[in-house]
Structures are given as structure tokens and as C-alpha cells.
Amino acid sequence: MKTWYSNITKAQKTFLFTISVLLILVYGIGLIPLALLTYLQLGQPNPNQL
């Protein structure tokens, strides 16, 4: 497990890097609308509650 990165080819390293960056972008940007929706849902007062 310690030497797996040194044993893969340059194309495989590029592929891993690209996938990692895409996952970071998708989850990073994808969490913003989720956080906004959560805030709006939890931040609104319940009209049925006195």
C-alpha cells in the first residue's frame, strides 16, 4: 500500500488527480445549496406553532 503511488503510470496519476479535483468541486459546490436549503428550512418560523 505504501508504494502503490510510485508504481502507477503518469496517465493513471493524471486520472486520479482529475477525479479528485472533480469530486472536490462537486461536493464543495454541491454543499452550498444544501446548506442554504437547510438554513431556509430551519430558519423559517412555523406558522402553526405559537
C-alpha positions as CSV (number, residue, x, y, z in Angstrom):
1,M,0.0,0.0,0.0
2,K,2.9,2.3,0.7
3,T,4.4,2.0,-2.8
4,W,1.2,1.9,-4.9
5,Y,1.5,5.5,-6.0
6,S,5.1,5.1,-7.3
7,N,4.1,2.0,-9.2
8,I,1.3,3.6,-11.3
9,T,1.9,5.3,-14.6
10,K,1.7,9.1,-15.4
11,A,-1.6,8.7,-17.1
12,Q,-3.1,6.9,-14.1
13,K,-1.7,9.7,-11.8
14,T,-3.3,12.3,-14.0
15,F,-6.6,10.4,-14.0
16,L,-6.5,10.2,-10.2
17,F,-5.7,13.9,-9.8
18,T,-8.5,14.8,-12.2
19,I,-11.1,12.7,-10.4
20,S,-10.0,14.0,-7.1
21,V,-10.4,17.6,-8.2
22,L,-13.8,17.0,-9.8
23,L,-15.0,15.3,-6.6
24,I,-13.8,18.3,-4.5
25,L,-15.5,20.7,-6.9
26,V,-18.8,18.7,-7.0
27,Y,-19.0,18.2,-3.2
28,G,-17.7,21.6,-2.4
29,I,-20.1,23.5,-4.6
30,G,-22.9,20.9,-4.0
31,L,-22.8,21.5,-0.3
32,I,-23.6,25.3,-0.7
33,P,-27.1,24.8,-1.9
34,L,-27.7,22.0,0.6
35,A,-26.5,24.3,3.4
36,L,-28.7,27.1,2.0
37,L,-31.8,24.9,1.9
38,T,-31.2,23.6,5.4
39,Y,-30.8,27.2,6.7
40,L,-34.0,28.3,5.0
41,Q,-35.9,25.2,6.2
42,L,-34.7,25.5,9.8
43,G,-34.7,29.3,9.9
44,Q,-38.3,29.8,9.0
45,P,-40.8,30.1,11.9
46,N,-43.5,27.5,12.0
47,P,-46.8,29.3,11.5
48,N,-48.7,26.5,13.4
49,Q,-46.5,26.9,16.4
50,L,-47.4,29.7,18.9
